[in-house]
Structure formats: structure tokens, C-alpha cells
Amino acid sequence: MSSNSLLSSAGAKQRNFVRRYMQDKESMLKLPRDPNSIMFGYWW
């Protein structure tokens, strides 16, 4: 099994990020101040 298959694709991470943090003002307020606090599947 390739280690690449265990990682989220860039497109999936972008969709996850938009769904979680870019829906409305309330979801944008949930963004952590420290980008390192964003979970892997949403950012890295």
C-alpha cells in the first residue's frame, strides 16, 4: 500500500475546508487563530 493513498487529495482538503469554514459568517468565526490548529484533512 502506498503512503500516498493514506493522505487526502488537495481537492478533498479544499472542499473540506470550504464546507467547514466558508459557509457563512458563523463558520468563518470558527477558524482558529493559529493555522497549525486546523486539522490535517482541512488544511495540510
C-alpha distance matrix in Angstrom:
0.0 3.8 6.5 8.5 7.3 8.7 11.9 14.8 16.1 19.5 21.3 20.0 21.2 24.5 25.1 24.4 26.8 29.4 29.4 29.7 32.1 33.9 35.4 38.8 40.8 39.8 36.0 36.7 38.6 35.5 33.8 33.7 35.9 33.2 30.2 28.1 28.7 26.9 23.6 20.4 19.7 23.2 23.6 21.1
3.8 0.0 3.8 5.3 5.6 7.5 9.7 12.8 13.6 16.8 18.9 18.1 19.0 22.1 23.2 22.8 24.8 27.5 27.9 28.2 30.2 31.9 33.7 37.1 39.0 38.2 34.4 34.7 36.7 33.8 31.8 31.7 33.7 30.9 27.8 25.8 26.8 24.9 21.9 18.4 17.9 21.2 21.1 18.4
6.5 3.8 0.0 3.8 5.4 5.5 7.2 10.8 12.2 15.0 17.6 16.6 16.8 20.1 21.5 20.7 22.4 25.4 25.9 25.8 27.7 29.6 31.6 34.8 36.4 35.6 31.9 32.0 33.8 30.8 28.7 28.3 30.2 27.3 24.3 22.1 23.2 21.6 18.7 15.1 15.2 18.4 18.1 15.2
8.5 5.3 3.8 0.0 3.8 5.4 5.4 8.3 8.8 11.7 14.2 13.6 14.1 17.1 18.6 18.3 20.0 22.7 23.5 23.8 25.5 27.1 29.1 32.4 34.2 33.7 29.9 29.9 32.0 29.3 27.1 27.1 29.0 26.4 23.1 21.4 22.6 20.5 17.8 14.1 13.6 16.5 16.1 13.4
7.3 5.6 5.4 3.8 0.0 3.8 5.6 7.8 8.8 12.4 14.0 12.8 14.0 17.2 17.9 17.5 19.8 22.3 22.5 23.0 25.2 26.8 28.4 31.9 33.9 33.2 29.4 29.9 32.1 29.2 27.4 27.7 30.0 27.6 24.4 22.8 23.4 21.0 18.0 14.6 13.3 16.5 17.0 14.9
8.7 7.5 5.5 5.4 3.8 0.0 3.8 6.8 9.4 12.7 14.6 12.7 13.1 16.7 17.4 16.2 18.3 21.3 21.3 21.2 23.5 25.5 27.2 30.4 32.2 31.2 27.4 28.0 29.8 26.7 25.1 25.1 27.5 25.0 22.0 20.2 20.5 18.3 15.1 11.8 11.0 14.5 15.2 13.1
11.9 9.7 7.2 5.4 5.6 3.8 0.0 3.8 6.4 9.2 11.6 10.0 9.8 13.3 14.6 13.6 15.2 18.2 18.7 18.7 20.6 22.5 24.4 27.6 29.3 28.6 24.8 25.0 27.0 24.1 22.1 22.2 24.5 22.1 18.8 17.3 17.9 15.5 12.7 9.1 8.3 11.5 11.7 9.6
14.8 12.8 10.8 8.3 7.8 6.8 3.8 0.0 3.8 6.5 8.2 6.2 6.4 9.9 10.8 10.1 12.0 14.7 15.2 15.6 17.6 19.1 21.0 24.3 26.2 25.7 21.9 22.2 24.4 21.8 19.9 20.6 23.0 21.1 17.7 16.9 17.2 14.2 11.6 8.5 6.3 8.9 9.8 8.7
16.1 13.6 12.2 8.8 8.8 9.4 6.4 3.8 0.0 3.8 5.4 5.2 6.3 8.7 10.0 10.6 12.3 14.4 15.5 16.5 18.1 19.0 20.9 24.4 26.5 26.4 22.7 22.6 25.3 23.1 21.0 22.1 24.2 22.5 18.8 18.6 19.3 16.1 14.2 11.1 8.9 10.4 10.6 9.7
19.5 16.8 15.0 11.7 12.4 12.7 9.2 6.5 3.8 0.0 3.8 5.5 5.2 6.2 8.7 9.9 10.5 12.3 14.3 15.4 16.2 16.7 19.1 22.3 24.3 24.6 20.9 20.4 23.3 21.4 19.0 20.2 22.0 20.4 16.7 17.0 18.1 14.9 13.8 11.0 9.2 9.3 8.7 8.3
21.3 18.9 17.6 14.2 14.0 14.6 11.6 8.2 5.4 3.8 0.0 3.8 5.4 5.1 6.2 8.6 9.8 10.6 12.2 14.2 15.3 15.2 17.1 20.5 22.9 23.5 19.9 19.7 22.9 21.3 19.3 21.1 23.2 22.2 18.5 19.4 20.0 16.4 15.4 13.2 10.5 10.1 10.6 11.3
20.0 18.1 16.6 13.6 12.8 12.7 10.0 6.2 5.2 5.5 3.8 0.0 3.8 5.4 5.1 6.1 8.5 9.9 10.5 12.1 14.1 14.7 16.2 19.7 22.2 22.1 18.4 18.8 21.7 19.7 18.1 19.9 22.4 21.5 18.0 18.5 18.4 14.8 13.1 11.2 7.9 8.2 9.8 10.9
21.2 19.0 16.8 14.1 14.0 13.1 9.8 6.4 6.3 5.2 5.4 3.8 0.0 3.8 5.5 5.0 6.0 8.6 9.9 10.4 11.8 13.0 15.1 18.4 20.3 20.1 16.4 16.3 19.0 16.9 14.9 16.4 18.8 17.7 14.2 14.7 14.8 11.2 10.0 8.2 5.5 4.8 6.1 7.6
24.5 22.1 20.1 17.1 17.2 16.7 13.3 9.9 8.7 6.2 5.1 5.4 3.8 0.0 3.8 5.4 5.1 6.2 8.6 9.9 10.4 10.6 12.9 16.1 18.2 18.7 15.1 14.7 17.8 16.4 14.3 16.4 18.5 18.0 14.5 15.9 16.2 12.5 12.3 11.2 8.9 6.7 7.4 9.6
25.1 23.2 21.5 18.6 17.9 17.4 14.6 10.8 10.0 8.7 6.2 5.1 5.5 3.8 0.0 3.8 5.4 5.2 6.1 8.5 10.0 9.9 11.2 14.8 17.5 17.7 14.2 14.6 17.9 16.4 15.2 17.7 20.3 20.2 17.0 18.4 18.0 14.2 13.5 13.0 9.8 8.1 10.1 12.6
24.4 22.8 20.7 18.3 17.5 16.2 13.6 10.1 10.6 9.9 8.6 6.1 5.0 5.4 3.8 0.0 3.8 5.6 5.2 6.1 8.4 9.7 11.0 14.4 16.7 16.2 12.5 13.3 16.1 13.9 13.0 15.2 18.2 18.0 15.1 16.1 15.1 11.3 10.3 10.3 7.2 5.4 8.5 11.3
26.8 24.8 22.4 20.0 19.8 18.3 15.2 12.0 12.3 10.5 9.8 8.5 6.0 5.1 5.4 3.8 0.0 3.8 5.5 5.2 5.8 7.3 9.7 12.6 14.3 14.2 10.4 10.4 13.3 11.4 9.8 12.3 14.9 15.0 12.1 13.8 13.0 9.3 9.6 10.2 8.2 4.8 6.8 10.3
29.4 27.5 25.4 22.7 22.3 21.3 18.2 14.7 14.4 12.3 10.6 9.9 8.6 6.2 5.2 5.6 3.8 0.0 3.8 5.5 5.5 4.8 6.8 10.0 12.4 13.0 9.6 9.6 13.1 12.2 11.1 14.3 16.7 17.4 14.8 17.0 16.2 12.7 13.3 14.0 11.7 8.6 10.3 13.7
29.4 27.9 25.9 23.5 22.5 21.3 18.7 15.2 15.5 14.3 12.2 10.5 9.9 8.6 6.1 5.2 5.5 3.8 0.0 3.8 6.0 6.1 6.1 9.7 12.5 12.2 8.9 10.4 13.5 12.0 12.1 15.3 18.2 19.1 16.8 18.7 17.1 13.6 13.6 14.7 11.9 9.5 12.2 15.6
29.7 28.2 25.8 23.8 23.0 21.2 18.7 15.6 16.5 15.4 14.2 12.1 10.4 9.9 8.5 6.1 5.2 5.5 3.8 0.0 3.8 6.3 6.9 9.5 11.4 10.3 6.6 8.3 10.7 8.6 8.9 11.9 15.2 16.1 14.2 16.0 14.0 10.7 11.1 13.0 10.9 8.2 11.1 14.6
32.1 30.2 27.7 25.5 25.2 23.5 20.6 17.6 18.1 16.2 15.3 14.1 11.8 10.4 10.0 8.4 5.8 5.5 6.0 3.8 0.0 3.8 6.0 7.7 8.8 8.4 4.8 4.9 7.9 6.8 6.4 9.9 12.6 14.1 12.5 15.0 13.3 10.4 12.0 14.0 12.7 9.3 11.0 14.8
33.9 31.9 29.6 27.1 26.8 25.5 22.5 19.1 19.0 16.7 15.2 14.7 13.0 10.6 9.9 9.7 7.3 4.8 6.1 6.3 3.8 0.0 3.8 5.8 7.7 8.9 6.1 5.7 9.4 9.6 9.2 12.9 15.1 16.8 15.0 17.8 16.7 13.7 15.3 16.9 15.2 11.7 13.1 16.8
35.4 33.7 31.6 29.1 28.4 27.2 24.4 21.0 20.9 19.1 17.1 16.2 15.1 12.9 11.2 11.0 9.7 6.8 6.1 6.9 6.0 3.8 0.0 3.8 7.2 8.0 6.0 7.3 10.5 10.8 11.7 15.4 17.8 19.8 18.3 20.9 19.3 16.4 17.5 19.3 17.2 14.1 16.1 19.8
38.8 37.1 34.8 32.4 31.9 30.4 27.6 24.3 24.4 22.3 20.5 19.7 18.4 16.1 14.8 14.4 12.6 10.0 9.7 9.5 7.7 5.8 3.8 0.0 3.8 5.5 5.4 6.3 8.8 10.3 11.6 15.4 17.4 19.9 19.1 22.0 20.2 17.8 19.5 21.7 20.1 16.8 18.4 22.2
40.8 39.0 36.4 34.2 33.9 32.2 29.3 26.2 26.5 24.3 22.9 22.2 20.3 18.2 17.5 16.7 14.3 12.4 12.5 11.4 8.8 7.7 7.2 3.8 0.0 3.8 5.5 5.1 6.3 9.0 10.5 13.9 15.3 18.4 18.2 21.3 19.5 17.7 20.0 22.5 21.5 18.0 19.2 23.0
39.8 38.2 35.6 33.7 33.2 31.2 28.6 25.7 26.4 24.6 23.5 22.1 20.1 18.7 17.7 16.2 14.2 13.0 12.2 10.3 8.4 8.9 8.0 5.5 3.8 0.0 3.8 5.4 5.2 6.8 9.5 12.6 14.7 17.7 17.8 20.5 18.1 16.5 18.5 21.4 20.4 17.3 19.0 22.7
36.0 34.4 31.9 29.9 29.4 27.4 24.8 21.9 22.7 20.9 19.9 18.4 16.4 15.1 14.2 12.5 10.4 9.6 8.9 6.6 4.8 6.1 6.0 5.4 5.5 3.8 0.0 3.8 5.3 5.2 7.3 10.8 13.4 15.8 15.3 17.8 15.5 13.4 15.1 17.8 16.7 13.6 15.4 19.2
36.7 34.7 32.0 29.9 29.9 28.0 25.0 22.2 22.6 20.4 19.7 18.8 16.3 14.7 14.6 13.3 10.4 9.6 10.4 8.3 4.9 5.7 7.3 6.3 5.1 5.4 3.8 0.0 3.8 5.3 5.6 9.2 11.1 13.7 13.2 16.2 14.6 12.7 15.2 17.7 17.1 13.6 14.5 18.2
38.6 36.7 33.8 32.0 32.1 29.8 27.0 24.4 25.3 23.3 22.9 21.7 19.0 17.8 17.9 16.1 13.3 13.1 13.5 10.7 7.9 9.4 10.5 8.8 6.3 5.2 5.3 3.8 0.0 3.8 5.4 8.1 9.6 12.8 13.4 16.2 14.1 13.2 15.9 18.9 18.9 15.6 16.4 19.9
35.5 33.8 30.8 29.3 29.2 26.7 24.1 21.8 23.1 21.4 21.3 19.7 16.9 16.4 16.4 13.9 11.4 12.2 12.0 8.6 6.8 9.6 10.8 10.3 9.0 6.8 5.2 5.3 3.8 0.0 3.8 6.2 9.1 11.5 11.8 14.0 11.4 10.3 12.6 15.9 15.9 13.0 14.2 17.6
33.8 31.8 28.7 27.1 27.4 25.1 22.1 19.9 21.0 19.0 19.3 18.1 14.9 14.3 15.2 13.0 9.8 11.1 12.1 8.9 6.4 9.2 11.7 11.6 10.5 9.5 7.3 5.6 5.4 3.8 0.0 3.8 6.5 8.5 8.3 11.0 9.1 7.8 10.9 13.8 14.2 11.0 11.4 14.7
33.7 31.7 28.3 27.1 27.7 25.1 22.2 20.6 22.1 20.2 21.1 19.9 16.4 16.4 17.7 15.2 12.3 14.3 15.3 11.9 9.9 12.9 15.4 15.4 13.9 12.6 10.8 9.2 8.1 6.2 3.8 0.0 3.8 5.4 6.4 8.5 6.4 6.8 10.2 13.3 14.7 12.0 11.8 14.4
35.9 33.7 30.2 29.0 30.0 27.5 24.5 23.0 24.2 22.0 23.2 22.4 18.8 18.5 20.3 18.2 14.9 16.7 18.2 15.2 12.6 15.1 17.8 17.4 15.3 14.7 13.4 11.1 9.6 9.1 6.5 3.8 0.0 3.8 6.3 8.8 8.0 9.3 13.0 15.6 17.5 14.7 13.6 15.8
33.2 30.9 27.3 26.4 27.6 25.0 22.1 21.1 22.5 20.4 22.2 21.5 17.7 18.0 20.2 18.0 15.0 17.4 19.1 16.1 14.1 16.8 19.8 19.9 18.4 17.7 15.8 13.7 12.8 11.5 8.5 5.4 3.8 0.0 3.8 5.4 5.6 7.7 11.2 13.4 15.8 13.6 12.0 13.4
30.2 27.8 24.3 23.1 24.4 22.0 18.8 17.7 18.8 16.7 18.5 18.0 14.2 14.5 17.0 15.1 12.1 14.8 16.8 14.2 12.5 15.0 18.3 19.1 18.2 17.8 15.3 13.2 13.4 11.8 8.3 6.4 6.3 3.8 0.0 3.8 5.3 5.6 9.1 10.5 12.8 10.5 8.3 9.8
28.1 25.8 22.1 21.4 22.8 20.2 17.3 16.9 18.6 17.0 19.4 18.5 14.7 15.9 18.4 16.1 13.8 17.0 18.7 16.0 15.0 17.8 20.9 22.0 21.3 20.5 17.8 16.2 16.2 14.0 11.0 8.5 8.8 5.4 3.8 0.0 3.8 5.5 7.9 9.0 12.2 11.0 8.8 9.1
28.7 26.8 23.2 22.6 23.4 20.5 17.9 17.2 19.3 18.1 20.0 18.4 14.8 16.2 18.0 15.1 13.0 16.2 17.1 14.0 13.3 16.7 19.3 20.2 19.5 18.1 15.5 14.6 14.1 11.4 9.1 6.4 8.0 5.6 5.3 3.8 0.0 3.8 6.2 8.9 11.6 10.3 9.5 10.7
26.9 24.9 21.6 20.5 21.0 18.3 15.5 14.2 16.1 14.9 16.4 14.8 11.2 12.5 14.2 11.3 9.3 12.7 13.6 10.7 10.4 13.7 16.4 17.8 17.7 16.5 13.4 12.7 13.2 10.3 7.8 6.8 9.3 7.7 5.6 5.5 3.8 0.0 3.8 6.5 8.4 6.6 6.3 8.4
23.6 21.9 18.7 17.8 18.0 15.1 12.7 11.6 14.2 13.8 15.4 13.1 10.0 12.3 13.5 10.3 9.6 13.3 13.6 11.1 12.0 15.3 17.5 19.5 20.0 18.5 15.1 15.2 15.9 12.6 10.9 10.2 13.0 11.2 9.1 7.9 6.2 3.8 0.0 3.8 5.7 5.6 6.5 7.8
20.4 18.4 15.1 14.1 14.6 11.8 9.1 8.5 11.1 11.0 13.2 11.2 8.2 11.2 13.0 10.3 10.2 14.0 14.7 13.0 14.0 16.9 19.3 21.7 22.5 21.4 17.8 17.7 18.9 15.9 13.8 13.3 15.6 13.4 10.5 9.0 8.9 6.5 3.8 0.0 3.8 5.4 5.4 5.1
19.7 17.9 15.2 13.6 13.3 11.0 8.3 6.3 8.9 9.2 10.5 7.9 5.5 8.9 9.8 7.2 8.2 11.7 11.9 10.9 12.7 15.2 17.2 20.1 21.5 20.4 16.7 17.1 18.9 15.9 14.2 14.7 17.5 15.8 12.8 12.2 11.6 8.4 5.7 3.8 0.0 3.8 5.9 6.7
23.2 21.2 18.4 16.5 16.5 14.5 11.5 8.9 10.4 9.3 10.1 8.2 4.8 6.7 8.1 5.4 4.8 8.6 9.5 8.2 9.3 11.7 14.1 16.8 18.0 17.3 13.6 13.6 15.6 13.0 11.0 12.0 14.7 13.6 10.5 11.0 10.3 6.6 5.6 5.4 3.8 0.0 3.8 6.7
23.6 21.1 18.1 16.1 17.0 15.2 11.7 9.8 10.6 8.7 10.6 9.8 6.1 7.4 10.1 8.5 6.8 10.3 12.2 11.1 11.0 13.1 16.1 18.4 19.2 19.0 15.4 14.5 16.4 14.2 11.4 11.8 13.6 12.0 8.3 8.8 9.5 6.3 6.5 5.4 5.9 3.8 0.0 3.8
21.1 18.4 15.2 13.4 14.9 13.1 9.6 8.7 9.7 8.3 11.3 10.9 7.6 9.6 12.6 11.3 10.3 13.7 15.6 14.6 14.8 16.8 19.8 22.2 23.0 22.7 19.2 18.2 19.9 17.6 14.7 14.4 15.8 13.4 9.8 9.1 10.7 8.4 7.8 5.1 6.7 6.7 3.8 0.0
